Amino acid sequence: MRLVPLGNRALLKPLEPEEKMSAGGIVLPDGVKNEKALQAEVLAVGPDEKIGVSEGNVVLIPRHSGSELEWDRQKLLIIKATDILAVIEKT
């Protein structure tokens, strides 16, 4: 089975954030980092031609946006294209 988003939505797989350390070398827990934007990989996009991202892109999204779901034992997000902040391009 395959999960295909509708309209202007994208199916995303959140990427694990890097472990952060304070200047003193203390590892900061996830709760401290939760206010920053989240990186995610685009797994599928809806049929809307104006969505602006494609499969395989890495994007930046607000931390608490979209709808969370579990599919094939993976935690995924379905998000509207208008909630995607940026595409991260590798240089």
NULUM-303019 format. One line per 8 residues: their letters; for each residue x, y, z of N, C-alpha, C, O. Coordinates in pm, 1 decimal, always signed. Layout:
BEGIN
a) X,Y,Z,X,Y,Z,X,Y,Z,X,Y,Z ~ ... $
! end
This chain:
BEGIN
mrlvplgn) +83.7,-118.6,+0.0,+0.0,+0.0,+0.0,+87.6,+124.1,+0.0,+200.6,+123.2,+48.8 ~ +33.1,+229.1,-55.3,+105.4,+354.2,-65.2,+17.4,+466.8,-13.0,-103.6,+466.7,-35.8 ~ +76.6,+562.2,+56.2,+3.8,+677.1,+110.0,+31.2,+797.6,+21.5,+146.2,+839.5,+8.0 ~ -73.7,+854.2,-39.5,-59.2,+967.6,-131.7,-138.7,+1085.5,-76.9,-260.2,+1074.5,-60.3 ~ -73.2,+1198.2,-48.3,-145.9,+1316.0,+0.9,-232.5,+1377.5,-109.6,-203.9,+1362.3,-228.3 ~ -337.0,+1446.2,-68.7,-428.6,+1510.0,-162.4,-400.9,+1659.8,-172.5,-343.1,+1719.5,-81.6 ~ -442.7,+1719.6,-283.4,-436.5,+1864.7,-301.6,-297.1,+1921.8,-286.8,-202.3,+1876.5,-350.8 ~ -286.3,+2023.0,-200.4,-158.2,+2092.2,-181.6,-86.3,+2043.6,-56.1,-21.7,+2122.7,+12.6 $
rallkple) -96.5,+1917.2,-26.2,-33.0,+1862.4,+93.9,+90.0,+1780.2,+56.9,+103.1,+1731.2,-55.3 ~ +179.0,+1766.7,+153.8,+299.8,+1686.7,+136.0,+311.6,+1588.5,+251.9,+273.8,+1619.6,+364.8 ~ +363.6,+1471.3,+223.3,+390.0,+1370.3,+324.4,+538.2,+1379.8,+359.8,+624.1,+1366.9,+272.6 ~ +567.9,+1402.3,+487.5,+704.7,+1427.3,+531.7,+749.3,+1326.7,+635.7,+669.1,+1275.8,+714.0 ~ +879.4,+1299.0,+635.2,+942.1,+1217.9,+738.9,+1033.5,+1311.2,+818.2,+1134.6,+1357.3,+765.2 ~ +999.8,+1339.9,+944.8,+1084.5,+1427.5,+1025.4,+1224.9,+1368.8,+1039.7,+1240.7,+1248.8,+1062.0 ~ +1325.5,+1453.5,+1026.8,+1463.5,+1410.9,+1043.5,+1505.4,+1433.7,+1187.2,+1462.7,+1530.3,+1250.4 ~ +1588.3,+1345.7,+1238.5,+1634.8,+1355.7,+1376.6,+1722.0,+1479.8,+1393.2,+1814.9,+1500.9,+1315.2 $
peekmsag) +1693.3,+1561.5,+1493.5,+1777.3,+1679.7,+1516.5,+1914.5,+1639.4,+1567.8,+1931.9,+1535.7,+1631.7 ~ +2011.4,+1725.2,+1537.4,+2145.6,+1701.4,+1588.8,+2145.0,+1721.1,+1739.4,+2069.3,+1802.3,+1792.5 ~ +2230.1,+1646.1,+1807.2,+2241.0,+1661.9,+1951.6,+2311.9,+1794.4,+1979.9,+2419.1,+1820.2,+1925.2 ~ +2253.4,+1876.8,+2063.7,+2307.8,+2009.5,+2094.0,+2380.7,+2007.9,+2227.1,+2341.9,+1938.2,+2320.8 ~ +2486.6,+2086.1,+2232.9,+2561.6,+2100.9,+2357.0,+2571.8,+2248.7,+2391.2,+2579.8,+2334.7,+2303.5 ~ +2571.3,+2275.4,+2520.3,+2591.3,+2411.9,+2565.9,+2739.4,+2445.3,+2555.9,+2820.9,+2357.4,+2527.7 ~ +2775.0,+2571.0,+2578.8,+2914.7,+2614.2,+2573.9,+2998.4,+2539.1,+2677.8,+3118.6,+2520.6,+2658.8 ~ +2936.0,+2496.5,+2786.3,+3007.0,+2424.7,+2891.5,+3015.6,+2274.7,+2868.3,+3070.8,+2203.2,+2951.9 $
givlpdgv) +2961.4,+2224.5,+2755.1,+2970.7,+2083.2,+2722.8,+2855.2,+1999.7,+2773.8,+2863.2,+1876.9,+2771.7 ~ +2747.2,+2062.9,+2820.0,+2630.7,+1989.2,+2869.8,+2538.0,+1960.5,+2752.2,+2504.3,+2050.9,+2675.8 ~ +2496.7,+1833.8,+2737.7,+2403.1,+1796.2,+2631.6,+2265.2,+1848.6,+2669.7,+2215.1,+1821.0,+2778.8 ~ +2204.0,+1924.8,+2578.5,+2072.4,+1981.9,+2604.5,+1963.6,+1881.1,+2566.4,+1970.5,+1822.1,+2458.6 ~ +1864.0,+1860.1,+2651.9,+1756.6,+1765.5,+2620.3,+1666.1,+1819.6,+2509.9,+1667.0,+1939.1,+2480.2 ~ +1587.4,+1729.3,+2449.4,+1497.5,+1767.3,+2340.5,+1401.4,+1877.8,+2380.1,+1368.9,+1961.9,+2296.4 ~ +1355.2,+1881.1,+2502.5,+1260.8,+1982.8,+2548.2,+1313.2,+2123.7,+2532.2,+1235.0,+2216.5,+2511.8 ~ +1442.5,+2141.6,+2540.7,+1503.4,+2273.7,+2526.1,+1504.9,+2314.5,+2380.0,+1493.5,+2433.2,+2349.7 $
knekalqa) +1518.7,+2219.8,+2289.2,+1531.0,+2249.2,+2146.9,+1397.0,+2259.6,+2075.4,+1394.1,+2300.2,+1959.2 ~ +1288.1,+2225.3,+2138.7,+1160.6,+2210.1,+2070.2,+1101.4,+2336.3,+2010.1,+1004.8,+2326.0,+1934.5 ~ +1152.2,+2451.9,+2038.6,+1093.3,+2573.3,+1985.3,+1146.8,+2609.2,+1847.4,+1093.2,+2699.2,+1782.7 ~ +1249.3,+2542.4,+1801.5,+1307.1,+2572.1,+1670.9,+1235.0,+2494.2,+1562.2,+1164.0,+2397.5,+1589.8 ~ +1254.2,+2537.9,+1437.7,+1192.9,+2470.3,+1324.2,+1252.1,+2330.6,+1307.8,+1360.3,+2301.2,+1358.6 ~ +1181.1,+2247.2,+1237.6,+1215.0,+2106.8,+1220.2,+1250.8,+2080.6,+1074.3,+1189.6,+2137.3,+983.8 ~ +1349.7,+1994.9,+1051.8,+1382.8,+1952.6,+916.4,+1310.5,+1821.7,+887.2,+1295.4,+1736.3,+974.6 ~ +1265.9,+1807.7,+761.9,+1194.7,+1686.3,+723.0,+1222.8,+1655.7,+576.8,+1251.3,+1745.3,+497.4 $
evlavgpd) +1214.5,+1528.2,+542.9,+1231.6,+1484.3,+404.6,+1094.3,+1464.6,+341.8,+1005.1,+1406.7,+403.8 ~ +1077.2,+1512.5,+219.3,+950.8,+1498.7,+147.8,+944.8,+1357.9,+88.2,+1029.7,+1320.5,+7.3 ~ +844.2,+1280.5,+128.5,+825.4,+1144.9,+77.4,+728.5,+1139.5,-40.0,+745.2,+1058.5,-131.2 ~ +627.1,+1225.9,-37.8,+527.2,+1229.4,-144.9,+459.1,+1365.4,-143.9,+452.9,+1431.6,-40.3 ~ +408.4,+1406.6,-258.7,+336.2,+1533.7,-268.5,+202.4,+1511.1,-337.1,+185.9,+1417.6,-415.5 ~ +107.3,+1598.4,-305.8,-23.5,+1592.0,-368.5,-17.9,+1637.7,-513.4,+86.5,+1683.6,-559.8 ~ -129.5,+1625.7,-585.8,-131.8,+1656.7,-728.7,-131.6,+1805.3,-763.1,-121.1,+1839.8,-880.8 ~ -142.8,+1893.9,-665.4,-143.7,+2037.6,-692.9,-9.5,+2079.3,-753.0,+95.3,+2053.9,-693.6 $
ekigvseg) -11.8,+2142.3,-869.1,+110.7,+2179.1,-939.5,+185.6,+2294.1,-873.6,+303.5,+2314.3,-902.5 ~ +121.9,+2368.7,-787.4,+183.9,+2486.0,-725.1,+244.4,+2455.2,-588.9,+269.7,+2547.1,-511.0 ~ +268.0,+2328.4,-558.7,+313.7,+2291.0,-425.4,+457.3,+2336.7,-399.2,+489.0,+2369.8,-285.0 ~ +545.3,+2340.1,-498.9,+678.4,+2397.6,-483.0,+785.7,+2305.5,-427.0,+901.0,+2346.9,-415.4 ~ +752.0,+2183.3,-392.2,+852.0,+2086.7,-345.8,+829.7,+1955.5,-420.3,+723.3,+1932.5,-477.7 ~ +931.1,+1870.6,-418.4,+917.1,+1740.1,-482.0,+976.1,+1633.4,-391.1,+1044.9,+1664.0,-293.7 ~ +948.5,+1508.9,-424.0,+997.6,+1396.8,-344.0,+1150.1,+1403.5,-332.7,+1219.9,+1430.0,-430.5 ~ +1199.4,+1379.3,-212.8,+1342.5,+1380.8,-188.9,+1396.7,+1512.2,-135.5,+1506.9,+1515.8,-80.7 $
nvvliprh) +1319.5,+1622.7,-150.8,+1363.5,+1751.4,-95.2,+1370.1,+1744.2,+57.0,+1292.8,+1671.8,+119.7 ~ +1461.9,+1818.8,+115.5,+1465.5,+1837.2,+260.6,+1412.1,+1977.2,+284.9,+1460.4,+2073.8,+225.9 ~ +1311.6,+1988.4,+372.5,+1244.5,+2115.9,+395.6,+1250.3,+2154.4,+542.9,+1279.5,+2072.4,+630.0 ~ +1221.7,+2280.5,+567.6,+1215.2,+2335.1,+702.5,+1069.0,+2368.7,+730.7,+1004.9,+2440.0,+653.5 ~ +1016.3,+2316.1,+842.9,+876.0,+2338.2,+878.0,+866.6,+2382.1,+1024.2,+956.2,+2352.8,+1103.3 ~ +758.5,+2452.5,+1060.8,+739.3,+2486.6,+1202.0,+724.7,+2359.6,+1285.7,+669.1,+2260.2,+1239.0 ~ +773.3,+2362.8,+1406.3,+778.8,+2245.4,+1494.2,+641.7,+2180.9,+1515.3,+632.2,+2058.2,+1513.2 ~ +536.5,+2258.0,+1535.4,+406.1,+2201.2,+1572.1,+304.6,+2214.3,+1459.6,+188.4,+2245.7,+1485.6 $
sgselewd) +345.3,+2191.1,+1335.8,+251.6,+2203.6,+1224.2,+220.8,+2066.6,+1165.7,+293.0,+1969.9,+1189.7 ~ +114.7,+2059.5,+1090.1,+77.0,+1935.9,+1023.7,+6.7,+1837.8,+1115.4,-16.6,+1864.8,+1233.2 ~ -26.0,+1724.0,+1058.3,-92.7,+1615.9,+1131.6,+2.6,+1497.4,+1139.8,+53.5,+1450.1,+1038.2 ~ +26.2,+1450.1,+1261.8,+115.9,+1335.8,+1281.9,+39.6,+1205.7,+1259.2,-78.4,+1195.2,+1292.7 ~ +107.9,+1107.1,+1202.2,+49.4,+975.5,+1185.0,+160.7,+872.1,+1186.2,+278.1,+904.4,+1168.8 ~ +121.5,+747.7,+1207.0,+217.5,+638.7,+1201.7,+179.0,+548.8,+1085.8,+65.2,+502.5,+1077.4 ~ +275.0,+523.9,+995.6,+250.1,+444.0,+877.3,+369.5,+350.8,+859.2,+483.4,+397.1,+852.7 ~ +345.7,+223.4,+851.1,+452.8,+123.2,+840.4,+557.7,+142.3,+949.4,+677.9,+134.9,+923.6 $
rqklliik) +511.6,+166.6,+1069.5,+597.6,+184.1,+1187.4,+691.1,+303.9,+1178.2,+794.7,+306.6,+1244.6 ~ +656.2,+402.0,+1097.3,+731.8,+527.0,+1088.2,+642.5,+642.1,+1132.3,+522.9,+643.7,+1102.9 ~ +700.9,+737.9,+1202.5,+627.1,+858.5,+1238.5,+639.7,+956.7,+1122.9,+750.0,+996.5,+1085.4 ~ +524.7,+995.6,+1066.5,+520.8,+1083.7,+950.8,+433.6,+1205.2,+979.1,+360.1,+1208.5,+1077.8 ~ +442.4,+1305.1,+891.5,+359.5,+1425.1,+899.0,+293.5,+1449.2,+764.7,+354.8,+1428.5,+660.0 ~ +168.9,+1492.8,+767.7,+104.4,+1545.9,+648.2,+85.2,+1694.2,+675.0,+25.6,+1733.6,+775.3 ~ +136.9,+1776.0,+583.5,+138.9,+1920.2,+605.5,+95.8,+1992.4,+478.7,+123.0,+1945.8,+368.1 ~ +28.9,+2105.8,+494.4,-7.2,+2188.6,+379.7,+118.8,+2255.1,+324.5,+209.1,+2290.6,+400.1 $
atdilavi) +124.2,+2271.3,+194.8,+241.1,+2331.8,+130.1,+266.5,+2473.1,+181.4,+381.3,+2517.2,+186.2 ~ +161.5,+2544.3,+219.6,+178.0,+2681.3,+268.4,+248.0,+2686.7,+403.8,+296.6,+2792.4,+444.1 ~ +253.5,+2573.0,+474.9,+322.6,+2568.1,+603.7,+471.5,+2537.8,+590.0,+545.5,+2549.6,+687.7 ~ +517.1,+2499.0,+470.6,+659.4,+2472.1,+449.1,+732.4,+2604.6,+441.1,+697.9,+2690.7,+360.2 ~ +834.7,+2621.1,+526.1,+907.0,+2747.6,+534.6,+1013.9,+2762.7,+427.3,+1030.3,+2871.1,+371.3 ~ +1086.6,+2655.5,+398.1,+1197.4,+2664.8,+302.3,+1238.5,+2525.9,+256.9,+1211.5,+2426.2,+323.9 ~ +1304.8,+2521.3,+140.9,+1369.0,+2399.5,+92.6,+1517.7,+2416.1,+122.2,+1576.0,+2520.2,+92.0 ~ +1578.5,+2314.3,+180.7,+1721.5,+2320.0,+212.9,+1796.7,+2260.0,+94.9,+1781.4,+2142.0,+63.3 $
ekt) +1878.9,+2343.7,+29.7,+1957.4,+2299.4,-84.3,+2100.9,+2274.6,-41.6,+2161.1,+2356.9,+27.5 ~ +2155.0,+2162.1,-82.6,+2294.2,+2131.4,-52.4,+2383.0,+2200.9,-153.8,+2358.3,+2195.0,-274.2 ~ +2487.8,+2267.6,-103.3,+2577.4,+2338.7,-195.1,+2706.5,+2266.2,-212.6,+2793.5,+2312.2,-286.6 $
! end
